[in-house]
Amino acid sequence: MPLLTRLLSPEAYGAAAMVGTLISLTAVIALSGMDMSYSRAFHAKESPSGEVVEAFVWRYTIGAGALASILAALAWWLIIAQHLELPTYLAGFLGVGIFLSVTNAMSQARARLNNRYRSMSFAIIASAIGTLALSVGIAMWWRQDELPLVVSITAGYLIPVLILGIPRLRRLCTPSGLCPEQRIQVLMIGIAGIITAPMYWVISSLDRWFLGYFEDPASVGIYSIGYSVAIMGVMVNNALTWVWVPETSKAFETDPVDAQIQTSKLVEQMIVALGVVWLAITAAGGDAVRLLADVRFYDAAAVVPYIAGAVFFHGVLHLVSAGTLLKKKLHHTLPWWFAGAAVCVILNLILVPRFGRLGAAFTQTCSFAFVAIGIAYSAQKLFPLKLRKGRVCLVLGAIVIAGVLMQHPWSQIPWVSLVLKFPVGVLAAICVLKVMSPELLSNIAARIFCAK
């Protein structure tokens, strides 16, 4: 949150980043891929499906989330805080954050399955406003340490749960009625998540721990500011995933052949759309850091293009892994996650001591790119997608060239630089639409001129 950099130190951001990364790791392990199982099995024609699946996955994740929260809080209190010289009181926020993170993921999956996309949009907006108000209020009128940041992290998980809700308590207290074989069947759909979750954490979060070890918490804090700006693209990734998984599953259950054709077209367009998002963040991210952050954090601008690249490849791997999910063979992705985690550790050990924050950011980009390419290779064997690879690669190459030209400031004044870049960015997006989806561009133009 760059707005607070004038009130909080880099060390405060570093401590909050440590808590946030541990929440993400522990929560995804506790979740065990149940959100994916929920999305895939709920609309399945064969049993188990429907409300009995909902009862089972919710009871499982609530129990696993509570257990993981207690164990992680104890680990922080007794080991982590002492070893890294971090505040012990953060153990409570860590435990609560883990449980709320698991519940939040399941609430969003439930909302998607019930087509409550408007409520989800409202929840996102309310969460953003609520967390901003809490963090700014605490920082201005109470404490200028890591507390405003960790409070905003936990509130960011809580607010969507309050808006989207959970199943009735009576249902949660009542056994699902599934036999052991059916429970295993549901669990196996997303079982890969138990293994891929730590691998995802290694790739997406271990860089901050390497920075903390080879440099200091202040460096982690500076890095986290650039990271927070660059991962704005995650909102697009999440939006795609929210709609992508349940809608693709329903289409596949209805007509597998037609689903394959339509999925191929959508994947092609979405990959390019993610590229445009990368361009926007790369072009504006550095200027946003200089506009909003304190001068102590200006070096964070250098990592934005690389982290945005990691976000791009993370979105791509979700798109190209559709085949493994539809065929209920997510375990085919496991070797690539293991290999990607190994690549991440090796590159961090080589690059972070030498290049610091830039080495960490570059490592994350390379690691996610490796996993995305590998999963695409495996998924094509299960559910072949007919993509215009040459055209997609050509457009993405042009986007990269534009990003290289636009990543640096075009003016010493940040807002002037943003204004100068804006028309160029719009023109680039129009050119991409013209090449990839001319009919969509024509429809947009027709609506604009008709409105006038």
Buried (B, 14 or more C-beta within 10 A) or exposed (E): BBBBBEBBBBBBBBBBBBBBBBBBBBBBBBBBBBBBBBBBBBBBEEEBBEEBBBBBBBBBBBEBBBEBBEBBBEBBBEEBBEEBEBBEBBBBBBBBBBBBBBBBBBBBBBBBBEEBEEBBEBBBEBBEEBBBEBBBEBBEEEBBBBBBBBBBBBBBBBBBBEBBEBBEEEBEEEEBEBEEEBBEBBBBBBBBBBBBBBBBBBBBBBBBBBBBEBBEBBBBBBBBBBBBBBBBBBEBBBBBBBBBBBBBBBBBBEEEEEBBEBBBBBBBBBBBBBBBBBBBBBBBBBBBBBBBBBEBBBBBBBBBBBBBBBBBBBBBBBBBBBBBBBBBBBEBBBEBBBBBBBBBBEBBEEBBEEEBBBBBBBBBBBBBBBBBBBBBEBBEEBBEBEBEEEEBEEBBEBBBEBBEEBBEBBEEBBEEBBEBBEEBBEEBBEBBBEBBBEEEBEEEEEEEEEEE
